[in-house]
Amino acid sequence: MLGLPAGIRACLFDVDGVLTETAIVHRAAWRRTFDAFLQEYPRLTPEQFAPFTDADYNAHVDGKPRKNGVRDFLASRGITLPEGSPSDPVDAATVEGVANRKNVLVLAELAEHGVTPYPGSLRYLVAVRAAGLRIAAVTASANGEQVIEAGGFTEFCEARIDGIVAERENLRGKPAPDPFLAGARALGVEASQAAVFEDAISGVQAGRAGGFGFVIGVNRVGQAAALREHGADIVVDDLAELLEASSAPGDHA
């Protein structure tokens, strides 16, 4: 019993915030990045200068490719930067420079705090594999491979679509469905045969836009209503809840 509709043949899991607690690490790194940038950037109004908040993270950054997060948050403050180049230093006032600063900080946070998997997610992965469903990890992070390995999930994942794959294959970032569609293709299933597991609003939007068979919102930060509003078929606080949910015989996988 996986709490999924009949006909689901594959599960596509976001990583940060769904399988691991690293969403906390990313949020801290983004806060340090943007607060430092806003302190250094000239001629800001008081509203523009306000510190980066959890609400900013959820609305503008969570689940998105790094550079999209930079553009979207700064646009919310009325700030537009030149794109720059991938080699820009971390103090450059460019999209690439700010993105590079965030990556340096998140790697430092991961080195200091490590990767903690959610026990309920591990239990669910074991059950999914035992049921014979296929599994892919889908994450916007360019550090997806390292996080999956450090979290102990490599053995479960038949495919990985991360930020490096997305850039190589020119996939649009969430809320576009491209990364999840790529995950379904990698597993050889149709979108209607796959379930998407996401903690980010942009991620559930991507699942709904892609026509996936089931979209599960994982409520880690108290935004259950927003996850439902933006496309989740069901919202749980932990994946283990799906194992414990009762259902009528024949209705669920």
C-alpha positions in Angstrom: 0.0 0.0 0.0 1.7 3.2 -1.2 -1.2 5.6 -1.1 -1.1 6.0 -4.9 -3.8 5.5 -7.5 -3.9 2.4 -9.6 -2.0 2.7 -12.8 1.1 4.5 -11.3 4.2 2.8 -12.4 6.9 5.2 -11.4 7.8 7.7 -8.7 9.6 10.9 -9.3 11.1 12.4 -6.1 12.4 15.9 -5.6 15.4 15.6 -3.2 15.9 18.7 -1.0 12.9 18.8 1.4 11.4 15.5 0.2 14.1 12.9 0.6 16.6 15.0 2.7 16.5 17.9 5.1 18.9 19.8 2.9 16.2 22.3 2.0 17.1 23.9 5.4 20.7 24.1 4.2 19.7 25.7 0.9 17.4 28.2 2.6 20.2 29.3 5.0 22.7 29.7 2.1 20.2 31.7 0.1 19.5 34.0 3.1 23.3 34.6 3.6 23.7 35.2 -0.1 20.9 37.7 -0.5 21.3 39.5 2.8 25.0 40.2 1.9 24.1 41.3 -1.6 21.4 43.7 -0.4 23.9 45.2 2.1 26.4 45.8 -0.7 24.1 46.9 -3.5 23.9 50.8 -3.7 20.8 53.0 -3.7 18.2 50.6 -2.3 14.9 51.8 -0.9 14.0 50.5 2.6 11.6 48.0 1.0 14.3 46.6 -1.3 16.8 46.4 1.6 14.5 44.3 3.8 16.2 41.0 4.8 15.5 37.8 2.9 12.7 35.8 4.6 11.3 32.3 4.5 8.4 33.7 2.6 10.8 35.0 0.0 12.4 31.5 -0.3 9.1 29.8 -0.7 7.7 32.2 -3.2 10.7 33.0 -5.4 13.5 30.4 -4.9 12.4 27.0 -3.7 12.7 24.3 -6.3 14.0 26.5 -9.0 17.4 26.4 -10.8 19.9 28.6 -9.0 20.0 31.4 -11.6 16.3 31.5 -11.9 16.1 31.9 -8.1 18.5 34.8 -8.3 16.5 36.5 -11.0 13.1 35.9 -9.5 13.9 37.1 -6.0 15.8 40.2 -7.2 12.9 41.0 -9.6 10.6 40.9 -6.6 12.7 43.7 -5.1 12.7 45.7 -8.4 16.4 44.8 -9.1 17.7 43.6 -12.4 21.3 42.5 -12.9 23.3 41.7 -16.0 23.7 38.0 -16.6 27.6 38.0 -16.4 29.5 34.8 -17.1 29.9 31.4 -15.2 33.4 32.5 -14.1 32.3 35.6 -12.3 33.6 36.0 -8.8 31.2 35.6 -5.9 31.1 39.4 -5.2 30.2 40.3 -8.8 26.9 42.2 -9.1 25.7 39.8 -11.8 23.2 36.9 -11.9 26.1 34.5 -12.3 28.1 36.1 -9.5 25.2 35.9 -7.0 24.5 32.3 -8.1 28.2 31.4 -7.6 28.2 33.0 -4.1 25.1 30.9 -3.2 26.8 27.7 -4.4 30.0 28.3 -2.4 27.9 28.9 0.7 25.6 25.9 0.3 28.7 23.6 -0.2 30.1 25.0 3.0 26.8 24.4 4.8 26.7 20.8 3.5 30.3 20.2 4.5 29.6 21.5 8.0 26.2 19.9 8.6 26.1 16.9 6.3 23.1 15.4 4.7 20.2 14.1 6.9 17.6 11.9 5.2 14.1 11.9 6.4 13.4 8.4 8.0 9.9 8.4 6.6 11.2 9.0 3.1 13.6 6.1 3.4 10.8 3.8 4.6 8.7 4.9 1.6 11.5 4.3 -0.9 12.0 0.8 0.4 8.3 0.1 0.0 8.2 1.6 -3.5 11.1 -0.6 -4.6 9.5 -3.6 -3.0 6.3 -2.9 -4.9 8.2 -2.9 -8.2 7.7 0.7 -9.1 10.5 2.6 -10.8 12.2 5.5 -9.1 13.9 8.7 -10.3 15.3 11.7 -8.4 14.5 15.1 -9.9 16.2 18.1 -8.4 17.1 21.6 -9.6 20.3 21.4 -7.7 23.6 21.1 -9.5 24.8 19.2 -6.5 22.2 16.5 -6.7 24.5 13.6 -7.2 26.5 14.4 -4.1 23.4 15.0 -1.9 21.8 11.7 -3.1 24.9 9.8 -2.4 25.5 11.4 1.0 21.9 10.7 1.9 22.1 7.0 1.1 19.6 7.1 -1.8 21.8 6.1 -4.7 20.7 2.4 -4.6 17.1 3.4 -5.1 17.4 5.8 -8.0 17.4 4.3 -11.5 17.7 7.8 -13.0 18.7 11.3 -11.8 17.7 14.6 -13.4 19.6 17.4 -11.7 20.8 20.9 -12.5 23.7 19.6 -14.5 21.5 17.4 -16.7 19.0 20.2 -17.1 21.6 22.6 -18.4 23.1 20.0 -20.7 19.7 19.1 -22.1 18.4 22.7 -22.1 15.5 21.8 -19.8 13.4 24.7 -18.5 13.3 24.8 -14.7 10.3 24.3 -12.4 7.5 25.4 -12.5 7.9 24.2 -16.1 7.4 20.4 -16.2 10.6 19.7 -18.2 12.7 18.1 -15.5 9.9 15.7 -14.4 9.1 14.8 -18.0 12.7 14.0 -18.5 12.6 11.8 -15.4 9.6 9.9 -16.8 11.3 9.5 -20.2 14.4 8.1 -18.4 12.2 5.5 -16.7 10.3 4.6 -19.9 6.9 5.7 -18.6 4.2 8.2 -19.7 3.6 11.2 -17.4 0.2 9.8 -16.6 1.9 6.7 -15.2 4.1 8.6 -12.9 3.7 10.3 -9.5 5.5 13.5 -8.5 6.7 14.1 -4.9 7.4 17.8 -4.2 7.7 20.1 -1.3 8.1 23.3 -3.4 5.2 25.3 -4.8 7.0 25.5 -8.1 7.4 21.7 -8.1 3.7 20.9 -7.6 3.0 23.4 -10.4 5.4 21.5 -12.6 3.7 18.2 -11.7 0.3 19.6 -12.6 1.5 21.3 -15.8 3.1 18.0 -17.0 -0.1 16.0 -16.7 1.3 13.5 -14.2 -0.9 10.8 -12.8 -0.6 12.0 -9.2 1.1 15.0 -7.5 2.0 14.6 -3.8 2.8 17.8 -1.9 5.1 17.3 1.1 4.4 20.0 3.7 7.7 20.7 5.5 7.2 24.4 6.1 3.6 24.9 6.9 2.3 25.6 3.4 -0.2 22.8 2.9 -3.0 25.1 1.6 -0.6 26.7 -1.0 0.6 23.2 -2.2 -3.0 22.2 -2.7 -3.9 25.5 -4.4 -1.0 25.1 -6.9 -1.6 21.5 -7.9 -1.1 18.9 -5.3 -3.7 16.1 -5.3 -2.8 15.2 -1.7 -0.6 16.8 0.9 1.3 15.0 3.6 3.7 16.1 6.3 5.9 13.0 5.8 6.0 10.3 3.1 5.4 7.6 5.8 1.8 8.8 6.1 1.2 7.4 2.6 2.1 3.9 3.9 -0.3 4.2 6.8 -3.2 5.7 4.9 -6.3 3.5 4.6 -8.0 3.0 1.2 -10.6 1.0 -0.5 -9.4 -2.3 -2.0 -8.4 -1.8 -5.7 -8.3 2.0 -5.6 -4.6 2.4 -4.8 -1.3 0.8 -5.7 
